[in-house]
């Protein structure tokens, strides 16, 4: 079991792809549309895909706003002549010919699960935290180049980041103090003058328009115009701070107010800056994301962590966090292990309450390792990956397997009370209980066969691993229970019988 892979959930087969196409920020809608069209044309060359739909960008007030550089393509598919693995390999090969964008391939439900777990559209998110965005971007690309050859890693991409032109207005705090302007008043003036502020609404028929108040182009159309924009200051003739609350007449107010150019109290410079700054827990971050195909997530993440620890040296103040489905798997596995131990304890207490004998309760619980043998081998011969549904299957198997032991041992106890010798008790009891044990095992096992063999059907991905574990465990538990439990019962009671 230690050699099996680990994943959170089995890979879904939803019958539809969701392909995220993210190009450089600042790209025009026309260029983004061309990239999206290239992706759609590449997808439509596949015989399994007959139709695609695409959304480029999202509304600014959308709950999940995105720029026009981001597109999502949905492509339903129907598999006929080849496996899903071969189809996905072909999809990635076709899309590799589209340059200028990071492309991540997912599915509708799986895409949302990944987003909830890691904040990205991929299975694995390598989050790099630090203060300098340029250094973060450089380190992220170094991580990408180091791990790109890890087996099973696909759709590897670094969060897009470019510098865009900016006009920065930096307040001169000493001059603000000199002219009696608070930093709050300064920020409000800049915000209203250049960004504008909604002051009312205009109704035309059934339509509503916001009325925005801001400076005209003569005062905001160029850097020189902004530098010479006038701002009101309240300063007396001897340059003392003017207290508007002490003045009563408008004439007095006018005499003590004057206007000065904005560049007196602020530096206005043309610069460049990042297009976006992403934060998590108030820290700046960049993300390297990737999906996993043909391998379990836990071993892939282990390889990634080893490579990064050996080859990527982080400066002081920078650190890496890993997120994604593997993290959820580790947390869920801990919870389920505790639940498993608790269920074993409850089963033992119930058996002890029934038989009033620790030895008999232990013999019945012997069915649990016998059931685990089949459960583990069923995973080994199928996917080779232990997922959360598989672990739930093991917990379910504990109760089902215990029932076989109860049927056998409880009948032994009845025959012993009737006066049968130990050897006769085991032979007669085993024969009597053979049919009930086989009937109960077959009833559960045959019901699980359709779920076990139809694991590739949409909607059955989670049920199938659980059914395979229970089915395999029932097989070994039922067969070994008929031979091993009677032997253990005989060995544990033979000395007492001789006495």
C-alpha positions as CSV (number, residue, x, y, z in Angstrom):
1,X,0.0,0.0,0.0
2,X,2.9,2.3,0.6
3,X,3.8,2.1,-3.1
4,X,0.4,3.3,-4.3
5,X,-0.1,6.9,-5.6
6,X,-2.2,9.5,-3.8
7,X,-4.7,12.0,-5.1
8,X,-7.6,14.0,-3.8
9,X,-10.3,13.0,-6.3
10,X,-10.2,10.8,-9.4
11,X,-10.0,12.6,-12.7
12,X,-13.5,13.5,-13.8
13,X,-14.9,12.7,-17.2
14,X,-17.5,15.5,-17.6
15,X,-17.8,15.2,-21.4
16,X,-16.7,18.9,-21.8
17,X,-13.5,20.8,-21.7
18,X,-13.0,24.3,-20.2
19,X,-9.9,25.8,-21.7
20,X,-8.4,29.0,-20.1
21,X,-6.4,31.2,-22.5
22,X,-4.6,34.1,-20.8
23,X,-2.4,36.4,-23.0
24,X,-0.4,39.4,-21.9
25,X,-2.2,42.1,-20.0
26,X,-2.9,45.2,-21.9
27,X,-3.5,43.4,-25.2
28,X,-6.4,44.8,-27.3
29,X,-9.7,43.0,-27.6
30,X,-9.1,42.4,-31.3
31,X,-5.8,40.6,-30.6
32,X,-7.3,38.6,-27.8
33,X,-10.1,37.7,-30.1
34,X,-7.6,36.4,-32.7
35,X,-5.9,34.2,-30.1
36,X,-9.3,32.8,-28.9
37,X,-10.2,32.1,-32.5
38,X,-6.9,30.2,-33.1
39,X,-7.7,28.0,-30.0
40,X,-11.2,27.3,-31.3
41,X,-10.0,26.4,-34.8
42,X,-7.4,24.0,-33.3
43,X,-10.1,22.3,-31.2
44,X,-12.5,21.9,-34.1
45,X,-9.9,19.9,-36.0
46,X,-10.4,17.1,-33.4
47,X,-13.2,14.6,-34.5
48,X,-14.6,14.4,-31.0
49,X,-15.4,18.1,-30.8
50,X,-18.2,19.5,-32.9
51,X,-18.9,22.8,-31.3
52,X,-17.1,25.4,-29.1
53,X,-18.2,28.5,-27.2
54,X,-16.0,31.3,-26.0
55,X,-16.1,34.2,-23.6
56,X,-13.4,36.9,-23.8
57,X,-13.1,39.2,-20.8
58,X,-15.8,39.8,-18.1
59,X,-17.7,42.8,-17.0
60,X,-15.8,45.1,-14.6
61,X,-18.6,44.6,-12.0
62,X,-18.7,40.9,-12.4
63,X,-18.1,38.8,-9.3
64,X,-15.1,37.3,-11.1
65,X,-13.9,40.2,-13.2
66,X,-11.2,39.5,-15.9
67,X,-9.5,41.6,-18.5
68,X,-9.9,41.2,-22.2
69,X,-6.6,39.3,-22.2
70,X,-8.4,36.4,-20.7
71,X,-10.7,33.9,-22.5
72,X,-12.6,30.8,-21.6
73,X,-13.4,28.2,-24.3
74,X,-15.9,25.5,-23.6
75,X,-15.8,22.4,-25.9
76,X,-18.2,19.5,-25.4
77,X,-16.7,16.2,-26.7
78,X,-17.9,12.7,-27.4
79,X,-15.4,9.8,-27.3
80,X,-15.8,7.1,-29.8
81,X,-12.7,5.4,-31.2
82,X,-10.0,6.2,-28.7
83,X,-9.5,6.5,-24.9
84,X,-9.8,9.7,-23.0
85,X,-6.0,9.8,-22.3
86,X,-5.2,9.6,-26.0
87,X,-7.8,12.4,-26.7
88,X,-6.4,14.7,-24.0
89,X,-2.9,14.2,-25.3
90,X,-4.1,15.1,-28.8
91,X,-5.8,18.3,-27.4
92,X,-2.6,19.4,-25.7
93,X,-0.6,18.8,-28.9
94,X,-3.0,20.8,-31.0
95,X,-3.0,23.7,-28.5
96,X,0.8,23.7,-28.2
97,X,0.8,25.4,-31.7
98,X,-0.9,28.5,-30.2
99,X,1.7,31.0,-29.1
100,X,1.5,34.1,-27.0
101,X,-0.8,32.8,-24.3
102,X,-0.8,30.6,-21.2
103,X,-3.3,27.7,-21.9
104,X,-4.8,25.6,-19.1
105,X,-7.1,22.7,-19.8
106,X,-9.7,21.7,-17.3
107,X,-13.4,20.7,-17.0
108,X,-16.4,22.6,-15.7
109,X,-16.6,21.0,-12.2
110,X,-13.0,20.2,-11.9
111,X,-12.0,23.7,-12.9
112,X,-14.1,25.2,-10.1
113,X,-12.8,22.7,-7.5
114,X,-9.2,23.6,-8.4
115,X,-10.1,27.3,-8.2
116,X,-11.6,26.9,-4.7
117,X,-8.7,24.8,-3.4
118,X,-5.7,26.7,-4.9
119,X,-7.0,30.0,-6.2
120,X,-5.9,28.9,-9.8
121,X,-7.5,27.0,-12.6
122,X,-4.9,24.1,-12.2
123,X,-4.4,21.1,-9.9
124,X,-1.1,22.5,-8.4
125,X,-0.3,26.1,-7.5
126,X,3.2,27.0,-6.5
127,X,2.8,30.4,-4.7
128,X,5.9,32.6,-4.4
129,X,5.8,35.4,-1.9
130,X,8.0,38.5,-1.6
131,X,8.3,42.2,-1.8
132,X,9.8,42.9,-5.3
133,X,7.4,42.0,-8.1
134,X,10.2,41.9,-10.7
135,X,12.2,39.5,-8.6
136,X,9.1,37.4,-7.9
137,X,8.5,37.1,-11.7
138,X,12.2,36.2,-12.3
139,X,12.1,33.5,-9.6
140,X,8.8,32.1,-10.9
141,X,10.2,31.7,-14.4
142,X,13.3,30.0,-12.9
143,X,11.0,27.5,-11.1
144,X,9.1,26.9,-14.3
145,X,12.3,26.1,-16.2
146,X,13.6,23.8,-13.4
147,X,10.4,21.7,-13.1
148,X,9.2,21.5,-16.7
149,X,10.6,18.1,-17.2
150,X,8.9,16.5,-14.2
151,X,7.0,13.4,-15.4
152,X,3.2,13.9,-15.5
153,X,3.4,17.7,-15.3
154,X,1.3,19.4,-18.0
155,X,-0.2,22.9,-18.7
156,X,2.8,24.5,-16.8
157,X,2.5,28.3,-16.8
158,X,3.6,31.4,-14.9
159,X,1.2,34.2,-14.1
160,X,1.4,36.8,-16.8
161,X,3.1,40.0,-15.7
162,X,4.3,43.0,-17.7
163,X,5.0,46.7,-17.0
164,X,2.5,49.2,-18.2
165,X,3.0,53.0,-18.6
166,X,1.8,55.0,-15.6
167,X,1.5,58.6,-14.6
168,X,2.5,58.9,-10.9
169,X,1.5,61.9,-8.8
170,X,3.6,61.9,-5.6
171,X,2.7,64.4,-2.9
172,X,5.4,66.7,-1.5
173,X,4.4,66.5,2.2
174,X,6.4,69.5,3.3
175,X,4.7,71.7,0.7
176,X,1.3,70.3,1.6
177,X,2.0,71.4,5.2
178,X,3.2,74.8,4.0
179,X,0.0,75.5,2.1
180,X,-2.3,74.0,4.8
181,X,-3.5,71.0,2.7
182,X,-4.0,67.6,4.4
183,X,-3.1,64.4,2.6
184,X,-6.7,63.4,2.7
185,X,-7.8,66.6,0.9
186,X,-5.0,66.2,-1.6
187,X,-6.0,62.6,-2.4
188,X,-9.7,63.6,-2.7
189,X,-8.8,66.4,-5.2
190,X,-6.7,64.0,-7.4
191,X,-9.4,61.4,-7.3
192,X,-12.3,63.8,-8.2
193,X,-10.3,65.9,-10.7
194,X,-8.8,63.1,-12.8
195,X,-10.8,60.0,-12.1
196,X,-14.2,61.7,-11.6
197,X,-17.0,61.3,-9.1
198,X,-20.6,60.4,-9.6
199,X,-22.8,63.3,-8.6
200,X,-26.2,62.4,-10.1
201,X,-28.1,60.3,-12.6
202,X,-29.7,61.2,-15.9
203,X,-32.8,59.4,-17.1
204,X,-33.6,59.1,-20.8
205,X,-36.6,57.0,-21.4
206,X,-35.9,53.6,-19.8
207,X,-32.1,54.2,-19.7
208,X,-30.1,55.6,-16.8
209,X,-26.7,57.3,-17.1
210,X,-24.3,58.4,-14.4
211,X,-23.4,62.1,-14.3
212,X,-19.6,62.2,-13.6
213,X,-17.9,65.4,-12.5
214,X,-14.2,65.8,-13.4
215,X,-11.7,68.1,-15.1
216,X,-11.9,68.6,-18.9
217,X,-9.2,67.6,-21.3
218,X,-7.6,71.0,-21.1
219,X,-6.6,70.2,-17.5
220,X,-6.0,66.4,-17.7
221,X,-5.2,65.5,-21.3
222,X,-1.4,65.5,-21.0
223,X,1.3,65.5,-18.4
224,X,2.0,69.2,-18.9
225,X,-1.6,70.0,-18.5
226,X,-1.8,68.0,-15.2
227,X,1.4,69.7,-13.9
228,X,-0.2,73.1,-14.5
229,X,-3.7,72.2,-13.1
230,X,-4.7,74.8,-10.5
231,X,-5.6,73.8,-6.9
232,X,-7.2,76.0,-4.3
233,X,-5.2,76.7,-1.2
234,X,-6.2,78.6,1.9
235,X,-3.1,80.6,2.9
236,X,-2.9,84.1,4.4
237,X,-0.5,86.8,3.1
238,X,2.2,86.0,5.7
239,X,2.0,82.3,4.7
240,X,0.2,81.2,7.8
241,X,-2.4,78.4,7.6
242,X,-5.8,79.7,6.8
243,X,-8.6,78.6,9.1
244,X,-11.8,78.7,7.0
245,X,-13.9,78.3,10.2
246,X,-12.9,81.7,11.5
247,X,-14.0,83.6,8.4
248,X,-17.6,84.7,8.0
249,X,-17.8,86.7,4.7
250,X,-17.2,85.5,1.2
251,X,-15.2,88.6,0.5
252,X,-12.8,87.7,3.3
253,X,-12.6,84.1,2.1
254,X,-11.8,85.2,-1.4
255,X,-9.0,87.5,-0.2
256,X,-7.4,84.7,1.7
257,X,-7.8,82.0,-1.1
258,X,-5.5,81.6,-4.1
259,X,-4.7,78.9,-6.6
260,X,-1.4,77.3,-7.3
261,X,-0.2,74.8,-10.0
262,X,-0.3,71.2,-8.9
263,X,3.4,70.8,-9.5
264,X,4.1,73.1,-6.5
265,X,2.8,70.5,-4.1
266,X,3.4,67.2,-6.1
267,X,5.9,65.5,-8.4
268,X,4.2,64.4,-11.6
269,X,6.3,61.8,-13.4
270,X,5.9,59.4,-16.2
271,X,6.9,55.9,-15.1
272,X,6.0,52.2,-15.6
273,X,4.5,49.7,-13.1
274,X,3.0,46.3,-12.9
275,X,-0.3,45.7,-14.6
276,X,-1.7,43.8,-11.5
277,X,-0.5,43.1,-8.0
278,X,-1.9,39.9,-6.5
279,X,-1.8,39.4,-2.7
280,X,-2.6,36.7,-0.3
281,X,-2.6,37.4,3.5
282,X,-1.4,41.0,2.6
283,X,1.7,39.6,0.9
284,X,2.6,40.1,-2.8
285,X,2.7,36.9,-4.7
286,X,3.1,35.3,-8.1
287,X,1.9,31.8,-9.0
288,X,3.3,29.0,-11.1
289,X,0.4,26.6,-11.9
290,X,0.3,23.2,-13.5
291,X,-2.0,20.2,-14.1
292,X,-1.1,16.5,-13.6
293,X,-1.8,13.8,-16.2
294,X,-0.9,10.1,-16.1
295,X,0.5,10.2,-12.6
296,X,-0.7,10.8,-9.0
297,X,-0.5,14.3,-7.7
298,X,1.3,13.5,-4.4
299,X,4.4,12.0,-6.1
300,X,4.5,14.9,-8.7
301,X,4.4,17.5,-5.9
302,X,7.2,15.5,-4.0
303,X,9.4,15.7,-7.1
304,X,8.6,19.4,-7.6
305,X,9.5,20.2,-4.0
306,X,12.8,18.3,-4.2
307,X,13.8,20.1,-7.3
308,X,12.9,23.5,-6.0
309,X,14.7,22.9,-2.7
310,X,17.9,21.7,-4.5
311,X,18.1,24.2,-7.3
312,X,16.2,27.4,-6.5
313,X,17.8,29.7,-3.9
314,X,15.3,32.2,-2.4
315,X,16.5,35.6,-1.2
316,X,15.8,36.6,2.4
317,X,12.2,37.6,2.8
318,X,10.9,35.3,0.1
319,X,9.2,32.0,0.6
320,X,7.1,29.4,-1.3
321,X,3.8,27.8,-0.4
322,X,2.1,24.9,-2.3
323,X,-1.6,24.7,-2.8
324,X,-4.0,22.5,-4.7
325,X,-5.8,19.2,-4.6
326,X,-2.9,17.4,-3.0
327,X,-3.1,19.7,0.0
328,X,-6.8,19.0,0.4
329,X,-6.0,15.2,0.0
330,X,-3.5,15.4,2.9
331,X,-6.0,17.2,5.2
332,X,-8.9,14.9,4.2
333,X,-6.8,11.8,4.7
334,X,-5.9,12.8,8.2
335,X,-9.5,13.2,9.0
336,X,-10.5,9.9,7.5
337,X,-7.7,8.0,9.3
338,X,-9.0,9.3,12.6
339,X,-12.5,8.3,11.5
340,X,-11.2,4.8,10.6
341,X,-9.6,4.3,14.0
342,X,-12.8,5.6,15.7
343,X,-14.9,3.2,13.6
344,X,-12.6,0.2,14.6
345,X,-13.0,1.2,18.2
346,X,-16.8,1.4,18.0
347,X,-16.9,-2.0,16.1
348,X,-14.8,-3.6,18.8
349,X,-16.9,-2.2,21.6
350,X,-20.1,-3.4,20.0
351,X,-18.6,-6.9,19.5
352,X,-17.4,-7.0,23.1
353,X,-20.9,-5.9,24.3
354,X,-22.4,-8.7,22.3
355,X,-20.1,-11.6,23.1
356,X,-18.6,-10.4,26.5
357,X,-15.3,-11.9,25.4
358,X,-12.2,-10.0,24.2
359,X,-10.8,-13.1,22.4
360,X,-14.0,-13.7,20.3
361,X,-14.2,-10.0,19.4
362,X,-10.5,-10.1,18.3
363,X,-11.2,-13.2,16.1
364,X,-14.1,-11.4,14.4
365,X,-11.9,-8.3,13.8
366,X,-9.4,-10.6,12.0
367,X,-11.7,-10.1,9.0
368,X,-10.5,-6.5,8.6
369,X,-6.9,-7.2,7.5
370,X,-8.3,-10.0,5.3
371,X,-10.6,-7.4,3.7
372,X,-7.8,-4.9,3.4
373,X,-5.8,-7.3,1.3
374,X,-8.4,-7.4,-1.5
375,X,-9.0,-3.6,-1.3
376,X,-5.4,-2.8,-1.7
377,X,-4.9,-5.3,-4.6
378,X,-8.1,-3.9,-6.4
379,X,-6.4,-0.5,-6.4
380,X,-3.1,-1.9,-7.4
381,X,-4.5,-3.7,-10.5
382,X,-6.7,-0.7,-11.6
383,X,-5.7,2.9,-11.2
384,X,-2.8,2.4,-8.7
385,X,-3.9,5.6,-6.9
386,X,-5.5,5.9,-3.5
387,X,-8.1,8.8,-3.5
388,X,-10.6,10.0,-0.9
389,X,-13.4,7.7,-2.4
390,X,-11.1,4.7,-2.0
391,X,-10.5,5.5,1.7
392,X,-14.2,5.9,2.2
393,X,-14.5,2.4,0.5
394,X,-12.1,1.0,3.1
395,X,-14.2,2.4,6.0
396,X,-17.4,0.9,4.5
397,X,-15.6,-2.4,4.0
398,X,-14.8,-2.6,7.8
399,X,-18.5,-2.9,8.6
400,X,-19.3,-5.3,5.7
401,X,-16.3,-7.6,6.5
402,X,-17.1,-7.7,10.2
403,X,-20.5,-9.1,9.4
404,X,-19.0,-12.3,7.9
405,X,-17.0,-13.0,11.1
406,X,-20.1,-12.4,13.2
407,X,-22.1,-15.0,11.2
408,X,-19.4,-17.6,11.7
409,X,-18.3,-17.1,15.2
410,X,-21.7,-16.5,16.7
411,X,-22.8,-19.9,15.3
412,X,-19.7,-21.5,16.8
413,X,-20.7,-20.1,20.2
414,X,-24.2,-21.5,19.8
415,X,-23.0,-25.0,19.0
416,X,-20.5,-25.0,21.9
417,X,-23.3,-24.1,24.3
418,X,-25.3,-27.1,22.9
419,X,-22.4,-29.3,23.9
420,X,-20.5,-30.0,20.6
421,X,-16.8,-30.7,20.8
422,X,-14.4,-28.0,19.4
423,X,-13.6,-29.9,16.2
424,X,-17.2,-30.8,15.4
425,X,-18.3,-27.2,16.2
426,X,-15.9,-25.8,13.6
427,X,-16.8,-28.4,10.9
428,X,-20.6,-28.2,11.4
429,X,-20.6,-24.4,12.0
430,X,-18.6,-23.7,8.9
431,X,-20.8,-25.8,6.8
432,X,-24.0,-24.3,8.2
433,X,-22.7,-20.7,7.7
434,X,-21.2,-21.2,4.2
435,X,-24.4,-20.4,2.3
436,X,-25.4,-17.4,4.4
437,X,-21.9,-15.9,4.1
438,X,-21.8,-16.4,0.3
439,X,-25.3,-15.1,-0.1
440,X,-24.7,-11.9,1.8
441,X,-21.3,-11.3,0.1
442,X,-22.7,-12.0,-3.4
443,X,-25.7,-9.7,-2.7
444,X,-23.4,-6.7,-2.0
445,X,-20.7,-7.7,-4.5
446,X,-23.0,-8.2,-7.5
447,X,-24.7,-4.8,-6.8
448,X,-21.3,-3.1,-6.9
449,X,-20.1,-4.7,-10.2
450,X,-21.9,-2.1,-12.5
451,X,-20.3,0.7,-10.5
452,X,-16.9,-0.9,-10.6
453,X,-16.7,-1.6,-14.3
454,X,-18.3,1.7,-15.4
455,X,-15.7,4.0,-13.9
456,X,-15.2,6.0,-17.1
457,X,-18.8,7.0,-17.5
458,X,-19.5,10.7,-16.6
459,X,-20.8,11.0,-13.0
460,X,-19.4,7.7,-11.9
461,X,-15.8,8.7,-11.3
462,X,-16.2,9.0,-7.5
463,X,-18.4,5.9,-7.0
464,X,-16.2,3.6,-9.0
465,X,-13.0,3.6,-6.9
466,X,-15.1,3.1,-3.8
467,X,-17.0,0.2,-5.4
468,X,-13.7,-1.4,-6.5
469,X,-12.3,-1.3,-3.0
470,X,-15.4,-2.8,-1.4
471,X,-15.7,-5.5,-4.2
472,X,-12.0,-6.5,-3.8
473,X,-12.2,-6.5,-0.1
474,X,-15.4,-8.6,-0.1
475,X,-13.7,-11.2,-2.3
476,X,-10.7,-11.8,-0.1
477,X,-12.6,-11.4,3.1
478,X,-15.2,-14.0,2.2
479,X,-12.7,-16.5,0.8
480,X,-10.1,-16.2,3.6
481,X,-12.8,-16.0,6.3
482,X,-13.9,-19.5,5.5
483,X,-10.4,-20.9,6.1
484,X,-8.5,-18.6,8.5
485,X,-11.1,-17.7,11.1
486,X,-11.9,-21.4,11.8
487,X,-8.1,-22.1,12.2
488,X,-7.6,-19.2,14.6
489,X,-10.8,-20.1,16.6
490,X,-9.5,-23.7,16.9
491,X,-6.0,-22.6,18.0
492,X,-7.3,-20.2,20.6
493,X,-9.7,-22.7,22.2
494,X,-7.9,-26.0,21.8
495,X,-6.1,-25.8,25.2
496,X,-9.3,-24.9,27.0
497,X,-11.1,-27.8,25.3
498,X,-8.3,-30.3,26.3
499,X,-8.6,-29.2,29.9
